[in-house]
Amino acid sequence: MIAKRPFTSSSLALGFILVTCVTGCGGDTAQVSGHVEYEDGSPLVGAIRVIRFEPTEDSKAVVRKVASSPIADDGSFELVTKRPGDGVYKGKYKVTFTVLESPATGVSLIKPEYTTAMDSPLEVSVDHSGADYNFTLEKL
């Protein structure tokens, strides 16, 4: 008769470490940063300024997650998927923006085409270990 041994805490910890390394050490993400401004070169204004990379239908991203970042006063951004420094999964993305006058009014300061993945004319491919993207938006 073969005796079954229960899982010990050390075997569970080892399993967790292995799963973490297999899923997190594969180089599937890239650091993505950049700059956003209006077409006249002025910085974006508004109380709320956010950029998002939304996976396209045909994206080859291993994990299909939206990456986002607040846009700083100088127009700079650094995208994250879950936590600061984790980067963006490699794949194809539609780029969308939220630029609002204030949270209370919800008035957008950019053209509607930039606010949804379905309408956005901006598409990027994240396929190497680091990218710097610059975007120019039209004011309303």
N, C-alpha and C positions, 0 to 999 in steps of 0.2 A: 504494500500500500504506500502510495506517495503522500507525504504530508505536505499540506499547503501552508506556506509561510505568509503571515499577514504583511502588508506593506508597512515598512517602518518610516519614521519621519525623514530619515536620511535618504531612503530610496525615493520618497516623494520629492524631496529637495533636489536630488540629482535629476529626476525627470523634469522638473520645472526649469532647471538650468539648461538642460539639453533642448527643450522646446524653445526657450528664449533665444538661445544661440542660433538654432536652425531658422527661426522666423525673423530674428533681428540682425543677424550678421551677414546677410546675403547681399548687401549693397543695393537694395531695391529702392533706396531713397537718394535724393540729391538736395543739396542746399540751394534754395531759390530766394533771391532778393532782387531789388530793383528800385525803380523810381517812377512816379506818376505825376503828370502835370497837365494843365490845360494846353490847348494848341497854341495859345499866345505865349507860352512859357511860364505863366504864373502858377503858383502852387494851388493845389486844391483847397477850397475853403469849405467849411461846414463842421458842425459839431460831431458828426459821425462820418468817418471815412474808412471803408473796409474794402480790401481786394480779396477775391476768391478764385481759386482754380477748381473748376468742377469737371470731373472725368467725362469725356465724350462717350457716346455709345460704342464706338469702335476702339476705345482706349485699351492698350495692352497692359495697363497697370495691374500689378499683382494684387494689390489691395485698392479697391475703388472707393477712395475717401476724398472728400473735399478738403483742400488746404486753404487756410485764410490768414490774414494779417491785418491789424489796424495800419492805416497809412499815417505816418508821422507828419508833423507840420511842414517839414522840408520835402515831403513827397516820397520819402524812402519807406520800404517795407521789407520784411523777412518772413516768408511763409512758414507756417507750421501745420502739421496734420493733427497731432494730439497734444504735444507739449513743446515748449521752446527748444529749438535746436534739432528737432527730429526730421525736418525737411519734408520733401514732397515725394510721393511714390512716382517712379518713372512711368511715363505714359502720356497720352494726349489729353489736353484740357481746354475747355472754354473758359475764358477769363471774364469775370463779372465784377461789378463794383456797386457799392452802396455809398452814396455821398448825400447826406441829409443835412438840411439847414439846422434842425434840432430834433431831438428825440420826441419832443412834444408835438411838433407840427407834422413831422413825417414828410416834409416837402423835399423832393429830390432836386439836386442842383446839377444833374447831368442828364443827358438824353436817355430815354427809356431803353434804347437798344443795348446799352451797356449793363443793364440791371438783371437780365435773365440769360441763362445759358442758351435757351432756344433762339434768342434774338441777337446775341452778342456776335459781332464780326471778328472778335479777337480769339485766336486759337494758338496754343503753343504746344510743343512737344518737349517734355522733360526727359532727356535720354542720356545724360552724362552727369558726372559728379560735380555739379555746381553750375549755376547759370545766373546771369544778371539780366533782367528784362526791364525795358523802359517802355512806358505806355503814355500816349497822348490822348486826352479825352476832349470832346466838344462840350462846351457849356450849353446849358439850356437857353 
